[in-house]
Amino acid sequence: MKKIHYLICVSAIALTTQSCQNEANYKDVRKEVITLHDGLMASDERLMSTKMALDSLCLTGMPGVKAHYLEVDTGELRTEVKLLTERLNNLSDQMSNWMENFKTDMDGKSNAEAVAYFEAEKVKVKRLDSLYNAAITESENYLKRFDIKRDTTAKHEHSMHNM
């Protein structure tokens, strides 16, 4: 009987240990979020250079577009560019807000609570990345209609707080 009790205890301890080992470590999930963020920063630079090309189109490029594309309604063009620019600005603001609210310190939280937090943050960053890619692609395709290239030398920096 003692052997059965001993085997049950050893099995329970082994299962508990295995269960704990299978639980994600919040630091690993946090690292995934930061890696995703770093990838998004490359998109942010692309977003800003695309926005600058759109701004240049509105500020100085209209005469050239009108000369080459006689059918273009410059008023409509300005409206379309303004909408694209607002979308890009909104996404950049969303990224800034996310970074401002992102917490890396999990003092007082259990590993499970921290993992849940970072998993939720990972979803947010992936969503932002998807929105960035869609808006940038749309804006770049718009610029291509007029044979305008974005400025690839533009730099825009966001910094992560408390990283």
Secondary structure as the mmCIF struct_conf table of DSSP 4:
data_model
#
loop_
_struct_conf.conf_type_id
_struct_conf.id
_struct_conf.beg_label_comp_id
_struct_conf.beg_label_asym_id
_struct_conf.beg_label_seq_id
_struct_conf.end_label_comp_id
_struct_conf.end_label_asym_id
_struct_conf.end_label_seq_id
HELX_RH_AL_P HELX_RH_AL_P1 LYS A 2 ASN A 22
BEND BEND1 GLU A 23 GLU A 23
HELX_LH_PP_P HELX_LH_PP_P1 ALA A 24 ASN A 25
HELX_RH_AL_P HELX_RH_AL_P2 TYR A 26 SER A 56
HELX_RH_PI_P HELX_RH_PI_P1 LEU A 57 GLY A 61
HELX_RH_AL_P HELX_RH_AL_P3 MET A 62 HIS A 68
TURN_TY1_P TURN_TY1_P1 LEU A 70 GLU A 71
HELX_RH_AL_P HELX_RH_AL_P4 THR A 74 ASN A 101
TURN_TY1_P TURN_TY1_P2 ASP A 107 GLY A 108
HELX_RH_AL_P HELX_RH_AL_P5 ASN A 111 LYS A 144
TURN_TY1_P TURN_TY1_P3 ARG A 145 ASP A 147
TURN_TY1_P TURN_TY1_P4 THR A 152 THR A 153
TURN_TY1_P TURN_TY1_P5 HIS A 161 ASN A 162
#
